[in-house]
Amino acid sequence: MLNNSDSVLKKCDVNETIDNYEDLFDGARKKTGAITSSESIVKRQKEYQDMINSFYNLVTDFYEWGWGQSFHFGPRVVGEGFMESIKRAEYHLCSRLGMKPGMKVIDIGCGVGGPMRHMCTFSGSHIDGITINEYQVKVGNKYNKRKGLDDLCKLIQGDFQNLPFDSNAYDAAYAIEATCHSPNKVQCFKEVARVLKPGSLFAGYEWVMLPDHYDPSNLDHVRIKEGIEVGNSLPTLPYPSAVIEALEAAGFEVLDHYDANRGVHSIQEIPWYETLNGSMTLSGFRMTRLGRICTHSLVFLLETLRIAPRGSTKVSSLLNATANDLVEGGKMQIFTPSYFFVAKKK
């Protein structure tokens, strides 16, 4: 991790990169409310490119090790495996978008392309993915070739606030827990609308705070919200209404929207956050709290032995802390990573 031939982050730069990243969230986890100030949010919005790129240079290897190649959550029913639930969330988008062979689709914020490969295999559509991170492009396109999908799937480096594609070029678009990084959702969604053909659909899952339970005057709620933001490179977390308003302002007609985790504590569902607690199985252990502690201890040892770059332990600590925040937010139902929407370009 953080030390392979594809990495664009030099080993000697890891410690400085994590320090600079954490400076954008100055006061986080030390003083509740510190990063909720307008000044703090605006600073991250202005520096979003460096913030997001640095974040994914640091965490992509950790995400793949602990989670797999699809960097997202998904609602999960009793009897359903973790990867089954991840793929079902992706296939739901295929269904709502009507994806099929011959369609040209864009993945907004594609990570290393895990969802892209699953959705291409499922639907037969051609999919272009956009990510700001060069490292993710390099490894993602290698995975595409390895899977024999490089004629249908392609990762491209770019900014979803200013997409490097022609207008009216795509038949559908989706974003899976990615536009939460956007410093200006109206601008981001306007760009999606620009590259879509008239009448085409855009669907996705968004990270939001849930107003029925989140109380901004409750310091414990604010602490959890800020912990999620600092651990996931987010300018700030909005309410669902802000996402819907941004879609409408960008030129979309919103056809449907709801929290895909609305039954999170139903007896028929396994809570989306339960995966962060993991299970005592060979495949699930590394996701448990104990598994994360073991991984953190290994990273510390490797850094001490100068095998892993200096600063690796700080990255591991950041991700461990935010995993706990996500679990707390899920248990309290003040946060969801899976607010679903589908909208049509007017």
Backbone hydrogen bonds, N-H to C=O, Kabsch-Sander energy under -0.5 kcal/mol:
donor,donor_aa,acceptor,acceptor_aa,energy
7,S,4,N,-1.1
10,K,8,V,-0.7
13,D,10,K,-1.9
14,V,10,K,-0.5
14,V,11,K,-0.9
15,N,310,R,-0.7
17,T,13,D,-2.3
18,I,14,V,-2.3
19,D,15,N,-1.9
20,N,16,E,-2.5
21,Y,17,T,-2.2
22,E,18,I,-2.4
23,D,19,D,-1.4
24,L,20,N,-0.8
24,L,21,Y,-1.2
25,F,22,E,-1.3
26,D,23,D,-1.3
28,A,25,F,-2.6
30,K,27,G,-2.0
31,K,27,G,-2.7
34,A,31,K,-2.2
36,T,33,G,-1.0
37,S,33,G,-0.5
41,I,37,S,-2.2
42,V,38,S,-2.7
43,K,39,E,-1.8
44,R,40,S,-1.6
45,Q,41,I,-2.4
46,K,42,V,-2.4
47,E,43,K,-1.6
48,Y,45,Q,-0.9
51,M,47,E,-2.5
52,I,48,Y,-2.9
53,N,49,Q,-2.4
54,S,50,D,-2.5
55,F,51,M,-2.1
56,Y,52,I,-2.4
57,N,53,N,-1.9
58,L,54,S,-1.7
59,V,55,F,-2.5
60,T,56,Y,-1.5
63,Y,59,V,-2.9
64,E,60,T,-2.4
65,W,61,D,-2.2
66,G,62,F,-2.5
67,W,63,Y,-2.8
68,G,63,Y,-1.2
71,F,69,Q,-0.8
72,H,70,S,-2.1
76,R,270,I,-0.7
78,V,268,Q,-2.6
80,E,77,V,-2.1
85,S,81,G,-2.2
86,I,82,F,-1.9
87,K,83,M,-2.5
88,R,84,E,-2.4
89,A,85,S,-2.0
90,E,86,I,-1.5
91,Y,87,K,-3.1
92,H,88,R,-2.1
93,L,89,A,-1.0
94,C,90,E,-1.7
95,S,91,Y,-2.4
96,R,92,H,-2.6
97,L,93,L,-2.3
98,G,94,C,-0.9
98,G,95,S,-0.6
99,M,94,C,-2.2
102,G,124,G,-0.7
103,M,100,K,-1.9
105,V,103,M,-0.6
105,V,126,H,-3.0
106,I,172,A,-1.8
107,D,128,D,-3.1
108,I,106,I,-0.6
108,I,174,Y,-3.1
109,G,107,D,-0.9
109,G,130,I,-1.4
110,C,130,I,-1.7
113,G,110,C,-2.1
114,G,69,Q,-1.3
117,R,113,G,-2.2
118,H,114,G,-2.1
119,M,115,P,-3.2
120,C,116,M,-2.3
121,T,117,R,-2.2
122,F,118,H,-2.2
123,S,119,M,-2.4
124,G,120,C,-2.8
126,H,103,M,-2.6
127,I,152,L,-2.7
128,D,105,V,-2.5
129,G,154,K,-3.2
130,I,107,D,-2.5
131,T,156,I,-2.0
134,E,132,I,-0.6
137,V,133,N,-1.6
138,K,134,E,-2.3
139,V,135,Y,-2.4
140,G,136,Q,-2.6
141,N,137,V,-2.2
142,K,138,K,-1.2
143,Y,139,V,-2.2
144,N,140,G,-2.1
145,K,141,N,-2.0
146,R,142,K,-2.4
147,K,143,Y,-1.9
148,G,145,K,-1.2
149,L,144,N,-3.0
150,D,144,N,-0.6
152,L,149,L,-1.9
153,C,149,L,-2.8
154,K,127,I,-1.8
156,I,129,G,-2.9
158,G,131,T,-2.0
159,D,162,N,-0.5
160,F,158,G,-0.5
162,N,159,D,-2.1
165,F,163,L,-1.0
168,N,194,R,-2.6
169,A,166,D,-0.7
169,A,195,V,-1.6
170,Y,195,V,-2.6
171,D,104,K,-3.1
172,A,104,K,-1.0
173,A,201,L,-1.9
174,Y,106,I,-2.1
175,A,203,A,-1.6
177,E,175,A,-0.7
177,E,205,Y,-2.1
181,H,178,A,-2.0
182,S,179,T,-1.3
188,C,184,N,-2.2
189,F,185,K,-3.1
190,K,186,V,-2.2
191,E,187,Q,-1.8
192,V,188,C,-1.7
193,A,189,F,-2.6
194,R,190,K,-2.3
195,V,191,E,-1.8
196,L,192,V,-1.0
197,K,170,Y,-2.6
199,G,345,K,-1.4
200,S,197,K,-2.1
201,L,171,D,-0.7
202,F,343,A,-2.8
203,A,173,A,-2.0
204,G,341,F,-2.1
205,Y,175,A,-2.0
206,E,339,Y,-1.7
208,V,206,E,-0.5
208,V,336,T,-2.3
209,M,238,P,-2.9
210,L,334,I,-2.5
213,H,210,L,-1.8
214,Y,210,L,-3.3
218,N,215,D,-2.2
219,L,217,S,-0.8
222,V,218,N,-2.3
223,R,219,L,-2.5
224,I,220,D,-1.9
225,K,221,H,-2.5
226,E,222,V,-2.8
227,G,223,R,-2.0
228,I,224,I,-2.2
229,E,225,K,-2.0
230,V,226,E,-2.7
231,G,227,G,-1.7
232,N,229,E,-1.0
233,S,229,E,-0.6
234,L,229,E,-1.9
242,A,239,Y,-1.0
243,V,239,Y,-1.0
244,I,240,P,-2.1
245,E,241,S,-2.5
246,A,242,A,-1.9
247,L,243,V,-2.1
248,E,244,I,-2.2
249,A,245,E,-2.4
250,A,246,A,-1.4
251,G,248,E,-1.2
252,F,247,L,-2.0
253,E,344,K,-2.9
254,V,252,F,-0.6
255,L,253,E,-0.6
255,L,342,V,-2.3
256,D,342,V,-1.6
258,Y,340,F,-2.0
260,A,258,Y,-0.7
260,A,338,S,-2.6
262,R,259,D,-1.8
264,V,261,N,-1.9
266,S,263,G,-2.5
269,E,266,S,-1.5
270,I,76,R,-3.1
274,E,271,P,-1.7
275,T,272,W,-0.7
276,L,273,Y,-1.6
277,N,273,Y,-0.6
277,N,274,E,-1.1
278,G,274,E,-1.5
281,T,279,S,-2.6
285,F,281,T,-2.1
287,M,284,G,-1.4
288,T,284,G,-0.6
288,T,285,F,-1.6
289,R,277,N,-0.5
291,G,285,F,-0.5
292,R,288,T,-2.6
293,I,289,R,-2.0
294,C,290,L,-2.3
295,T,291,G,-2.4
296,H,292,R,-2.7
297,S,293,I,-2.5
298,L,294,C,-2.2
299,V,295,T,-2.7
300,F,296,H,-2.5
301,L,297,S,-2.3
302,L,298,L,-2.8
303,E,299,V,-2.5
304,T,300,F,-2.6
305,L,301,L,-2.2
306,R,303,E,-1.3
307,I,302,L,-3.0
308,A,302,L,-1.4
312,S,309,P,-1.9
315,V,311,G,-1.6
316,S,312,S,-2.2
317,S,313,T,-2.4
318,L,314,K,-2.3
319,L,315,V,-2.1
320,N,316,S,-2.3
321,A,317,S,-2.3
322,T,318,L,-1.9
323,A,319,L,-1.7
324,N,320,N,-1.5
325,D,321,A,-1.6
326,L,322,T,-2.5
327,V,323,A,-2.0
328,E,324,N,-2.3
329,G,325,D,-2.8
330,G,326,L,-2.2
331,K,327,V,-2.6
332,M,328,E,-2.1
333,Q,329,G,-0.6
333,Q,330,G,-0.6
334,I,329,G,-1.9
335,F,329,G,-1.1
336,T,208,V,-2.2
339,Y,206,E,-2.4
340,F,258,Y,-2.5
340,F,338,S,-1.0
341,F,204,G,-1.9
342,V,256,D,-2.1
343,A,202,F,-2.8
344,K,253,E,-2.8
345,K,200,S,-3.0
346,K,251,G,-2.2
